Structures are given as C-alpha cells and as structure tokens.
Amino acid sequence: MTTILKNVVITSNHKLHLDLDVPAEFPVGATVVTVMLTPTETPDNDKAIECLRKLSQLGGVPSIPNPDEWQREIRQDKELPR
C-alpha cells in the first residue's frame, strides 16, 4: 500500500476532483483508491478580534500594569551566533 497525502478544496457543489501524480515505480493497471476526508479547522478571526476589543475596552489585563516592562521581563531572546 502506498499513501499519498494531498490537500484539496471541496467546491460549493460538494464535488471533489483529484489529479494525483503517482510514483513511477507504482505498477500500471487497476488499483483500489481509498479516500479519507479530514476537514481542516479555520480560525474564527471575527470572534478573536471581538474578544481583544472587549479586553481593550476594559483597560487591558489588570495584572499587567506596565505592558512594556512586562514584555521585557518575560522576553526570552535566543543567543545570536558569534
């Protein structure tokens, strides 16, 4: 069995057309193809933006009085080569 992974887009008419390049060493002739569909998750950007706006309207995170200072404290810079 050979596994080929390909990302595709299912169209609005719920049709899926596959055009796959099969490895040259795979024998020519009849074969069985199994398709497994796994939907990808899309981020809900509108919801995330709304949450950030609400947080901003509340004045930010109350446990962080000075964001600039807090960022400098938690920053973990990687050493540069040389």
C-alpha positions as CSV (number, residue, x, y, z in Angstrom):
1,M,0.0,0.0,0.0
2,T,1.3,3.5,-0.9
3,T,0.0,6.6,0.9
4,I,-0.3,9.9,-0.9
5,L,-1.3,13.0,1.0
6,K,-2.8,15.9,-0.9
7,N,-4.6,19.0,0.3
8,V,-7.7,19.8,-1.7
9,V,-10.6,22.2,-1.7
10,I,-14.2,20.9,-1.8
11,T,-16.2,23.1,-4.1
12,S,-19.6,24.5,-3.2
13,N,-21.4,21.8,-5.2
14,H,-19.7,19.2,-2.9
15,K,-17.7,17.7,-5.7
16,L,-14.1,16.6,-5.4
17,H,-11.8,16.1,-8.4
18,L,-8.4,14.5,-7.8
19,D,-5.4,14.8,-10.1
20,L,-2.6,12.9,-8.4
21,D,0.9,12.2,-9.6
22,V,1.6,8.5,-8.8
23,P,5.2,7.4,-8.2
24,A,6.8,5.9,-11.3
25,E,7.6,2.7,-9.5
26,F,3.9,2.0,-8.9
27,P,2.6,-0.7,-11.2
28,V,0.3,0.4,-14.1
29,G,-3.2,-1.1,-14.1
30,A,-6.2,-1.5,-11.9
31,T,-5.9,-0.4,-8.3
32,V,-8.2,0.4,-5.4
33,V,-8.2,4.0,-4.1
34,T,-9.4,4.9,-0.6
35,V,-10.2,8.5,0.2
36,M,-10.2,9.8,3.8
37,L,-11.5,13.3,4.3
38,T,-10.4,15.3,7.3
39,P,-11.8,18.9,7.4
40,T,-9.3,21.5,8.4
41,E,-10.2,23.9,11.1
42,T,-10.4,27.6,10.2
43,P,-9.8,30.1,12.8
44,D,-12.7,32.3,13.9
45,N,-10.9,35.7,13.4
46,D,-14.0,37.8,14.0
47,K,-14.6,36.2,17.4
48,A,-10.9,36.6,18.3
49,I,-11.0,40.3,17.3
50,E,-14.1,40.9,19.3
51,C,-12.5,39.4,22.4
52,L,-9.5,41.6,22.0
53,R,-11.7,44.7,21.6
54,K,-13.6,43.8,24.8
55,L,-10.3,43.3,26.6
56,S,-9.0,46.6,25.4
57,Q,-12.2,48.4,26.5
58,L,-11.7,47.0,30.0
59,G,-8.3,48.6,30.0
60,G,-6.2,45.6,29.2
61,V,-5.1,42.8,31.6
62,P,-5.3,44.2,35.1
63,S,-2.4,42.0,36.4
64,I,-0.1,43.7,33.9
65,P,0.2,47.4,35.0
66,N,3.0,48.2,32.5
67,P,3.0,46.1,29.3
68,D,6.3,47.4,28.1
69,E,8.1,46.4,31.3
70,W,6.2,43.1,31.4
71,Q,7.3,42.2,27.9
72,R,11.0,43.0,28.7
73,E,10.7,40.7,31.8
74,I,9.3,37.7,30.0
75,R,11.2,38.0,26.8
76,Q,13.4,35.0,26.1
77,D,15.9,36.1,23.5
78,K,17.9,33.5,21.7
79,E,21.6,33.9,21.5
80,L,22.8,35.0,18.2
81,P,25.7,33.1,16.5
82,R,29.1,34.7,17.0
